[in-house]
Amino acid sequence: MPDRAVVHRVAQRVRAALRAGLVAGRETVVVGVSGGPDSMALLHVLRRLAPEFHLRLHVAHVHHGLHRRADAHAAFVRRMARVWGVPVSVVRVDVRGLARRQRLTLEEAARTLRYAALARIARRVGARRLAVAHTADDQVETALLRLLRGAADPLAGMPVRRPHDGLWVVRPLLGVWRDEVLAYLQAEGVPWRRDPTNRSRIALRNRIRHDLLPVLAGYNPGVKAVLWRLAQQAADDAQVLDALAAGAARTAVRRRRGRVAIAAEALRALPAALQRRVVYQALRDARGNIRGLAFVHIERVREMTLDGRPGERADLPGLVALRTAQAVVLQPVRRRRRTGAG
């Protein structure tokens, strides 16, 4: 028997998220739809709430070409968007090609190309917001993923909204669990498609989902809720530290001609927590590979700035750090151009 209470609960959580500032109202919102359960639920509930917030929706599907059902999934999303009367754009990207050229995992390449394609669609249709279907389960998996990889900001989960390429990426389902999504779809009779790549143990995220989390639940059945609250708290704390670090960076960081310099004396005057935040912001401003940065990289630059000797060098993801007499200078790695013979 369909659970109508879950329909109300999911709609209320998404409504609350929208009212909290995820949308401005009276605007176009691009909705990233893969055809899976999360994105189909997101599209369905946003379509339900669109009149209330005066939203114009535009469906965007990125065809990654990574499994034999990819063509059928794209056709399914296109068909459902038309049935529901929502305009739709489908874009195909070359994930394997990018992964090969830049030595990325398929997951990293797919994410890079997906967001680039969604941003292009959003600009074309005049949207300033891009809605994606990350759930509370995704938040927990992301926190564990960052922790296991030694990320620069471990446990800080995904923000409910973040800037990206002149747009805002918003996550209206971040407070909804995957079990609730599936119950919502069943109650509303919404069809969806299963992505076979989600069952692969090659991607670390899938191993966290299928292997690690069930083990942790053996110690505490409510471990996902605990990790979700921890990720939210860490994200809130990160916002405060980032704001404080932005103020401190006005004194400690200088930008000139594509280079970013961190002043040793100014950094030394800050508490260690703010030192790390200032260093992270400087690395980001220097346009390094932020997704490839780990805590060890930030700590290396911090130690170089505080105690390094002139001439000391550190190679970082996409950057080189050089110690001068009074600062550490960050500059992008310049790739050599390939030249043909003759």
N, C-alpha and C positions, 0 to 999 in steps of 0.2 A: 504493500500500500504506500503510495507516494507520501513523503514527509513534507507537508506544506509549511511547517514551522521553519524548516531549514531555508526555504525560499525567502521567507520574510527576514530571517536572520542574516543571510548573505546580502540581500538587498539593503538592509539597514546598515551593515558595516561599510558597504561601498558608498552608500549615500553619505554617511558620516565622513568618510575619507574625502569625498568630493567637496563637501561643505567646509572641510578643514583647509581648503586651499589648493587642492589638486587641479581644479579647473577654475577659470574665471567666469565661465558662463557666456552664452551667446557667442560661441566660437566653434571652429572645426577641430575635432580630435581624431588623429589617426590611431587606429587600434591594430596592433600587431596580432595576427591570427595565424597560427600554424595548422589549425584543425584539430589539435589535441583538446583534452577536456578543460584545461585551465583557460585557454584562450577562447574557446567556444562559450564557456560560462561568462567570461569577462564581456565578450561582445553581447551576449544575451542580456545581461543585467544592465550594461550601459545603454543598450537600445531601450530597455524598460524605463530608465531614468532620464533619457535624453530630453523628453519634453519638459520635465521639471527643471532642468538646468539649461534649457535652450541650446542644446548641443547638436551639432551636425557631425555625424560619424562618417569616417572613411576607412574601410577595411584595407589592410596591407598584408600581403602574404609573400614571404621570401622563400623561393624554391631553391633549396640547398643542393639538391641532386645527390644526396648521400645514401639513399636506399631505393629499392625498386618500386616502392609505393609512392615516391615523391610526386610523380605526375598525377596520380589519383588524388593525393591530398590537396594539390593545388586546384584541381578541378572541383573537389568537394567544397573548398573554401569559396571559390568563385560562385558555385551554385547556391550555397547557403546565403551568401551576401545578397545575391539577386532575389532569392525567395523572401528575404527579410527587408528588401528595398533599400539596401545600403550600397553606395558606390564602392568599387573594389579595384585594387591594383595588384598585379602579380609580377614579381621581378625574379629572374633567375640569376644566380651568382655562381662563380667558379671557386668553390671552397677548396677542392684538392689542389687547384693551381696556386692559390695564394699560400696554402700550407707548404707546398713544395718550394715556392720562391723565397718565402721568408722563414722557413724552418719552424713553422708553428704546428701545434697539434690541430687536428681537424676541428676540435671544439673551439680553440682560440680563433682559428681562421673563420669559422662559421659565425661566431659572435661579432668579429670585426666587420665582416661583409654584411651581416644582418642589420646592424645598427646604421651602417653607412647607407644601405638601401632604404631603410625606413625613414631616415632623415631626408633623403632625396625626395621620397614620396611626400613627406610632410611639407617640405618647402614648395613642391609643385602644386599642392592643393591649398596652400595658404594656412597650414596648421602650425600652431606654436607648441602643441602638446602631443606627445606620443605615449599612448597607454599600452603597457605590456602586462603580461598575466602572471607575474611572479606571486606565489602564495606564501603563506606562513611556513610551509614545509621547505620551500626554496630558501627562505631566510635562514632556517636552521642549517640546511645543507651548506649554504654559503659560508656561514660562520665556522663550521667545522672544516670546510675546504681551506679557508684562509688560515686557520690555526695550524692545520697539518702542513701547509706549504710555507709556514714561517712568514706570513705576509707582513707588510709594513704596519698594518693596523689590524692585528688579529682580533677576531670576535666581533668587530664592528660590522654589523650586517648591512644589507642594502638599504639606502634611504628610500623613504616613500616617494620622494621626487629628487631628481638631480638634473643639473644642466648638461646638455650634450649638443655640441655643434650648433649653438644658437637656438636650441629647443629645450623644452622640459620633458624629460622622461618621467612618467608617473606610473605608480604601481597601486591601483585601487584594491587589489586582492591581497595585499601583503598581510592583512589581518584575518585572512580566511584560510582554514586548513584544507588540504587536498581531499580529505574524506567528505568535508562539507560541499566542496565543489562537485564531487561525484553524486552526492545525494541531491544537490540542486538540479543537476542535469537530468537525473532520473525523474524527479518530481515534475520538471517542466517538459519532459519528453524531447530534450535537445540532443541531436545526434553528434557524435564526435569520432575522430579517428585516432588510432593508437600509433605512436611513432616507434618502430622497432629498435631504433638506436638507443632509446631510453632503457632497454634491457641489457645493453652491452656492458660488460665489466671492464672494458678498455678505459673508459672515461672515469677519472677519480670520483667525480660527483655521483656517478651511478653506483660505484662501490660503497660510497658513504651511505647512499639511500638504501641499497639492498642488503648490505653486509654490516656496516659499522653501527648504524642506528638501531637495528634490531638487537645487536649485542648490548648496546648501552641501555636499551629499554629493559633488558633482563636485570639490570641493577636498579633502575628506577623507571617504572612504567610511564611516568610523566616527564621523561627526560626532554622530549621535544618542546614542551611548554617552558621548561626551565631554560633551555638553550635559546628559545625565542625571546624570552624576557631579557636574558643576558645580552643578546645581540641588540635588542632595542635600547637597553641602557647604555651599552658601549657606543652605539651610534649617537645617542643624545650627548654623551660625554664628549665624543669626538667633535660635535658641532661647537661646543663651548671652547674646547682647546683650539680648534681651527680659528675661531674668531679672535681669541687672545693672541694666537701666533701671527695672524694677519697684522695685528697692531705692532707686535714686536718686530716683524719682518721689515717694517718701514725704516727701522734703524739698522737692522742687522744684514739686510740683503740689498744689493745693488744690481741693476740690470743695465747692460750697455752692449750694443752691437752684437746681439745674439748670445752674449755670455751673461752668466749670473754669478755674482761673487757673494760669499758669506763672510762677513767681517768677524774675525776671531774674538776680539775684545767684546763686541756687542753680544755675540752668542754666549760668551762665557758668563755674562751677567744674568743670564736667564736660568730658571729651574730646568732640570734635565728633561722633564716632560715637554716643556715649551721648546727647548733646544731641538728635540726630535721633530716636533711639528714644524718648526721653522725650516729645518733641513729638508723635510718632506716637501714643503711648499716650494722651496727653492729648486729641488729636483724636478718637480712638476713644471715650474715656470721655465726651466731649461729644456723642456720638451723631451725628456727621456722616456723610456718605456715604463710608464707608471705601473702597468699591470705586471711587469716583470720584476718590480722592485720588492725586495724583502727587507725584513728588519735588519739583517746583517749589513745591507747596503747603506741604510740610514745611519747605523751605528758607526760604520767605517768613515763616512763623511764627517759625522759629528766629532769623532776622535781625531781625525786629521785636522779639523778646524781648531779644536781646542789645544792639541798637543803635537801636531805634525811639524815636520821640518820643511823649510823651503825646498822645492824641487820634488817633493813626494807626490806620487801619482797613484790613482785608483781607477780601474776600469769598471764601469757600471753598465747596467742595461741601457744601451743607446747613448751613453754619456761618458765623458772622461772628467775626472776631478783632479785638479792640479793645485798643490799648496804653494802659495806665494809667501812673502814676508809677513803679511798681515791678514790674509784671507785664503779661502779655498775658492777657486774659480771652476765653474761647471760649464762645459761646452759640449754640444752634440758631436757624436762620432760622425766623421765625414766618410761616407762610403766611396770607395774608388770606382770610377766609371770603367766599365768593360769596353775595351776597344777591339774591333775586329782586325784581322790580319790584312795587310796590303793597304 
